[in-house]
Amino acid sequence: MLDNFNRNINYLRISLTDLCNFRCKYCMPKDGIYKKPRSEILTFEEIYYIAHLFVENGIDKIRITGGEPLIRKGVVNFVESLGSLEKIKDLAMTTNASLLKDKAYSLKKAGLDRVNVSLDTLNPKTFKDLTGGDLKDVLDGIKAAADVGLGIKLNTVLLKGINEKEINDFLNLTYQYDIDVRFIEVMPIGPTASYAKDKFLSCDDIIENTNLRKIDNKDPSSPASLYKLEGAKGRVGFIEPISHKFCKSCNRLRLTSDGYLKACLHSDRLIDLKTPLRKGEDIRPFIEEALKIKPLKHRLEDGRSIVESMNRIGG
């Protein structure tokens, strides 16, 4: 599928739920969220139908997200249904890993290729303050994923005054493990935009103060600039939506848990798929509309932010 700027759109992110068992300060609104009725959330059958349609039209990479996708009952069976789609080359999940320990084996068996684990600190006290969760649960989940052979990427959002002193600790993980540690610039999104602006830390600040060696990224559509420490097993990635945006190579669309297609993370424009789908209409024209409205680039550098919080959109 091509958008109006001739970008090949082959990547779909699917949010299974906007609910989460963590309360990360840069993601979740301080006052919590409104729990949507079940009738407003897509069923697994509806999500599968939409995903199947996308796959038949060129999508070959799918990532399952949330909120926290592992809190939704039946997630393993849903992963298995997607895993049966032969044209999917890469099936991944973004998770906080707190519930992964008991599901890693089943997910791998169901066809999941890898997990992207959100982990912003290795300090138990800081972790508790930032997320409300228990770091041990996350580390147990990561170990379980490694034990069953799931690929692992750690996504670390850079937060000034919170985790900047832990940068070397994260970098050193790549000496011990064959994983990707990816540092992500915090983005001003929704109700937590002011928090993100206050805690912003540029990836450039890290690159300039380390002995990282840049390496080629074989995936031209990947948002990460890749580096490596001499003698390390794993790699280090930097995702810089503010400092060095990568819109020209963007290849993705997002499906929210309540059935809206989002062409750009940083745009409030949505295409409703749920309503026509439940009316029995052909939703392909609505997918085409999403491709048409996908913008050339975002405007984060102008201080703009969208209305919805990240948990509503899907990671």
GIQUI-V210622 format. One record per residue. N is the residue number from 1. PSI is psi in degrees with one decimal (none if undefined). BURIAL is + if it has 16 or more other C-alpha atoms within 10 Angstrom, else -. Layout:
BEGIN
n=N psi=PSI burial=BURIAL
n=N psi=PSI burial=BURIAL
END
This chain:
BEGIN
n=1 psi=135.2 burial=+
n=2 psi=140.8 burial=-
n=3 psi=-173.3 burial=+
n=4 psi=-10.2 burial=-
n=5 psi=20.4 burial=-
n=6 psi=24.1 burial=-
n=7 psi=135.1 burial=+
n=8 psi=112.9 burial=+
n=9 psi=105.3 burial=+
n=10 psi=15.2 burial=+
n=11 psi=123.9 burial=+
n=12 psi=127.1 burial=+
n=13 psi=128.1 burial=+
n=14 psi=117.6 burial=+
n=15 psi=124.3 burial=+
n=16 psi=-24.0 burial=+
n=17 psi=152.6 burial=+
n=18 psi=1.7 burial=+
n=19 psi=152.6 burial=+
n=20 psi=149.5 burial=+
n=21 psi=-0.2 burial=-
n=22 psi=165.6 burial=+
n=23 psi=58.2 burial=+
n=24 psi=131.3 burial=+
n=25 psi=-26.2 burial=-
n=26 psi=-2.8 burial=+
n=27 psi=-51.9 burial=+
n=28 psi=131.9 burial=+
n=29 psi=144.2 burial=+
n=30 psi=-36.1 burial=-
n=31 psi=9.5 burial=-
n=32 psi=-170.4 burial=-
n=33 psi=158.7 burial=-
n=34 psi=123.8 burial=-
n=35 psi=117.6 burial=-
n=36 psi=145.4 burial=-
n=37 psi=151.7 burial=-
n=38 psi=-31.6 burial=-
n=39 psi=-21.7 burial=-
n=40 psi=-12.6 burial=-
n=41 psi=137.4 burial=+
n=42 psi=139.9 burial=+
n=43 psi=163.5 burial=-
n=44 psi=-35.7 burial=+
n=45 psi=-41.0 burial=-
n=46 psi=-41.8 burial=+
n=47 psi=-42.3 burial=+
n=48 psi=-42.8 burial=+
n=49 psi=-45.5 burial=-
n=50 psi=-45.8 burial=+
n=51 psi=-43.6 burial=+
n=52 psi=-41.9 burial=+
n=53 psi=-42.6 burial=-
n=54 psi=-44.2 burial=+
n=55 psi=-40.0 burial=+
n=56 psi=-16.6 burial=-
n=57 psi=19.5 burial=-
n=58 psi=-10.1 burial=+
n=59 psi=125.2 burial=+
n=60 psi=6.2 burial=+
n=61 psi=124.8 burial=+
n=62 psi=134.5 burial=+
n=63 psi=131.3 burial=+
n=64 psi=130.6 burial=+
n=65 psi=-172.3 burial=+
n=66 psi=-142.0 burial=+
n=67 psi=-145.0 burial=+
n=68 psi=108.0 burial=+
n=69 psi=-27.2 burial=+
n=70 psi=-6.9 burial=+
n=71 psi=-10.8 burial=+
n=72 psi=125.8 burial=-
n=73 psi=137.6 burial=-
n=74 psi=8.7 burial=-
n=75 psi=-35.9 burial=+
n=76 psi=-43.9 burial=+
n=77 psi=-35.3 burial=-
n=78 psi=-42.9 burial=+
n=79 psi=-40.1 burial=+
n=80 psi=-38.4 burial=+
n=81 psi=-40.7 burial=+
n=82 psi=-36.5 burial=+
n=83 psi=-19.4 burial=+
n=84 psi=-10.5 burial=-
n=85 psi=106.4 burial=-
n=86 psi=-23.9 burial=-
n=87 psi=-8.6 burial=-
n=88 psi=121.2 burial=+
n=89 psi=-23.1 burial=-
n=90 psi=116.7 burial=-
n=91 psi=113.7 burial=+
n=92 psi=172.1 burial=+
n=93 psi=136.7 burial=+
n=94 psi=128.1 burial=+
n=95 psi=157.2 burial=+
n=96 psi=-4.0 burial=+
n=97 psi=1.7 burial=+
n=98 psi=-23.2 burial=+
n=99 psi=12.1 burial=+
n=100 psi=-26.4 burial=+
n=101 psi=-46.0 burial=+
n=102 psi=-3.9 burial=-
n=103 psi=-9.5 burial=+
n=104 psi=-47.6 burial=+
n=105 psi=-46.0 burial=+
n=106 psi=-37.8 burial=+
n=107 psi=-42.9 burial=+
n=108 psi=-44.9 burial=+
n=109 psi=-31.5 burial=+
n=110 psi=-14.2 burial=+
n=111 psi=2.9 burial=+
n=112 psi=134.9 burial=+
n=113 psi=-39.6 burial=+
n=114 psi=166.9 burial=+
n=115 psi=141.1 burial=+
n=116 psi=112.6 burial=+
n=117 psi=124.3 burial=+
n=118 psi=114.6 burial=+
n=119 psi=106.6 burial=+
n=120 psi=-9.1 burial=+
n=121 psi=150.6 burial=+
n=122 psi=7.1 burial=+
n=123 psi=118.0 burial=-
n=124 psi=-40.0 burial=-
n=125 psi=-45.4 burial=-
n=126 psi=-39.1 burial=-
n=127 psi=-46.0 burial=+
n=128 psi=-41.9 burial=+
n=129 psi=-37.6 burial=-
n=130 psi=-36.7 burial=+
n=131 psi=-24.0 burial=+
n=132 psi=0.4 burial=-
n=133 psi=-174.7 burial=+
n=134 psi=119.3 burial=-
n=135 psi=-35.3 burial=+
n=136 psi=-39.5 burial=-
n=137 psi=-40.5 burial=-
n=138 psi=-46.8 burial=+
n=139 psi=-36.7 burial=+
n=140 psi=-38.7 burial=+
n=141 psi=-40.9 burial=+
n=142 psi=-43.1 burial=+
n=143 psi=-42.1 burial=+
n=144 psi=-40.3 burial=+
n=145 psi=-42.7 burial=+
n=146 psi=-40.0 burial=+
n=147 psi=-31.9 burial=-
n=148 psi=0.3 burial=-
n=149 psi=16.8 burial=-
n=150 psi=138.5 burial=+
n=151 psi=147.2 burial=+
n=152 psi=129.2 burial=+
n=153 psi=133.4 burial=+
n=154 psi=124.4 burial=+
n=155 psi=115.1 burial=+
n=156 psi=112.3 burial=+
n=157 psi=126.3 burial=+
n=158 psi=127.7 burial=+
n=159 psi=107.8 burial=+
n=160 psi=130.3 burial=+
n=161 psi=-1.8 burial=-
n=162 psi=-54.3 burial=-
n=163 psi=8.2 burial=+
n=164 psi=-25.1 burial=-
n=165 psi=-5.3 burial=-
n=166 psi=4.3 burial=-
n=167 psi=-48.3 burial=+
n=168 psi=-32.6 burial=-
n=169 psi=-42.4 burial=-
n=170 psi=-43.3 burial=+
n=171 psi=-40.8 burial=+
n=172 psi=-19.4 burial=-
n=173 psi=-28.7 burial=+
n=174 psi=-16.1 burial=+
n=175 psi=-35.3 burial=+
n=176 psi=-33.3 burial=-
n=177 psi=148.1 burial=-
n=178 psi=72.2 burial=+
n=179 psi=166.4 burial=+
n=180 psi=125.2 burial=+
n=181 psi=118.2 burial=+
n=182 psi=124.6 burial=+
n=183 psi=131.3 burial=+
n=184 psi=131.1 burial=+
n=185 psi=131.9 burial=+
n=186 psi=136.7 burial=+
n=187 psi=138.3 burial=+
n=188 psi=103.4 burial=+
n=189 psi=128.4 burial=+
n=190 psi=-145.4 burial=+
n=191 psi=-17.9 burial=+
n=192 psi=15.1 burial=+
n=193 psi=-41.5 burial=+
n=194 psi=-36.1 burial=-
n=195 psi=-43.8 burial=+
n=196 psi=-41.7 burial=+
n=197 psi=-37.3 burial=+
n=198 psi=-31.1 burial=-
n=199 psi=9.6 burial=+
n=200 psi=134.7 burial=+
n=201 psi=125.4 burial=+
n=202 psi=141.5 burial=+
n=203 psi=-31.0 burial=+
n=204 psi=-34.3 burial=-
n=205 psi=-32.3 burial=-
n=206 psi=-48.0 burial=+
n=207 psi=-40.7 burial=-
n=208 psi=-19.1 burial=-
n=209 psi=20.7 burial=-
n=210 psi=167.6 burial=-
n=211 psi=43.2 burial=-
n=212 psi=144.1 burial=+
n=213 psi=126.9 burial=-
n=214 psi=139.2 burial=-
n=215 psi=163.2 burial=-
n=216 psi=138.7 burial=-
n=217 psi=114.9 burial=-
n=218 psi=-10.8 burial=-
n=219 psi=102.6 burial=-
n=220 psi=-18.3 burial=-
n=221 psi=-5.7 burial=+
n=222 psi=138.1 burial=-
n=223 psi=-8.1 burial=+
n=224 psi=133.8 burial=+
n=225 psi=128.7 burial=+
n=226 psi=141.7 burial=+
n=227 psi=170.8 burial=+
n=228 psi=145.4 burial=+
n=229 psi=141.4 burial=+
n=230 psi=124.1 burial=-
n=231 psi=1.9 burial=-
n=232 psi=150.4 burial=+
n=233 psi=-40.6 burial=-
n=234 psi=-175.9 burial=+
n=235 psi=163.5 burial=+
n=236 psi=130.7 burial=+
n=237 psi=151.2 burial=+
n=238 psi=124.0 burial=+
n=239 psi=115.0 burial=+
n=240 psi=70.9 burial=+
n=241 psi=-21.0 burial=+
n=242 psi=-52.7 burial=+
n=243 psi=-43.5 burial=-
n=244 psi=80.5 burial=-
n=245 psi=152.7 burial=+
n=246 psi=29.9 burial=+
n=247 psi=-33.2 burial=+
n=248 psi=-20.6 burial=-
n=249 psi=12.5 burial=+
n=250 psi=130.3 burial=+
n=251 psi=21.0 burial=+
n=252 psi=156.1 burial=+
n=253 psi=159.1 burial=+
n=254 psi=135.7 burial=+
n=255 psi=118.4 burial=+
n=256 psi=161.9 burial=+
n=257 psi=-22.9 burial=+
n=258 psi=16.5 burial=+
n=259 psi=23.9 burial=+
n=260 psi=141.4 burial=+
n=261 psi=128.3 burial=+
n=262 psi=118.2 burial=+
n=263 psi=-25.3 burial=+
n=264 psi=132.2 burial=+
n=265 psi=-36.7 burial=+
n=266 psi=26.5 burial=+
n=267 psi=143.3 burial=+
n=268 psi=0.0 burial=-
n=269 psi=129.1 burial=+
n=270 psi=149.1 burial=+
n=271 psi=121.9 burial=+
n=272 psi=115.8 burial=+
n=273 psi=-26.3 burial=+
n=274 psi=-46.8 burial=+
n=275 psi=-52.7 burial=-
n=276 psi=-33.4 burial=-
n=277 psi=-44.6 burial=+
n=278 psi=-14.9 burial=-
n=279 psi=-3.0 burial=-
n=280 psi=16.5 burial=-
n=281 psi=160.3 burial=-
n=282 psi=120.6 burial=-
n=283 psi=-1.7 burial=+
n=284 psi=-38.0 burial=-
n=285 psi=-29.7 burial=-
n=286 psi=-33.7 burial=-
n=287 psi=-41.8 burial=+
n=288 psi=-37.3 burial=-
n=289 psi=-38.6 burial=-
n=290 psi=-39.2 burial=+
n=291 psi=-36.5 burial=+
n=292 psi=-33.4 burial=-
n=293 psi=-1.6 burial=+
n=294 psi=119.3 burial=+
n=295 psi=162.3 burial=+
n=296 psi=-35.8 burial=-
n=297 psi=161.3 burial=-
n=298 psi=175.8 burial=+
n=299 psi=34.1 burial=-
n=300 psi=-31.6 burial=+
n=301 psi=-15.9 burial=-
n=302 psi=5.9 burial=-
n=303 psi=11.7 burial=-
n=304 psi=151.4 burial=-
n=305 psi=159.6 burial=+
n=306 psi=171.0 burial=+
n=307 psi=-45.8 burial=-
n=308 psi=149.2 burial=+
n=309 psi=160.6 burial=+
n=310 psi=-35.0 burial=+
n=311 psi=-29.2 burial=+
n=312 psi=-34.6 burial=+
n=313 psi=-44.6 burial=+
n=314 psi=133.2 burial=+
n=315 psi=none burial=+
END
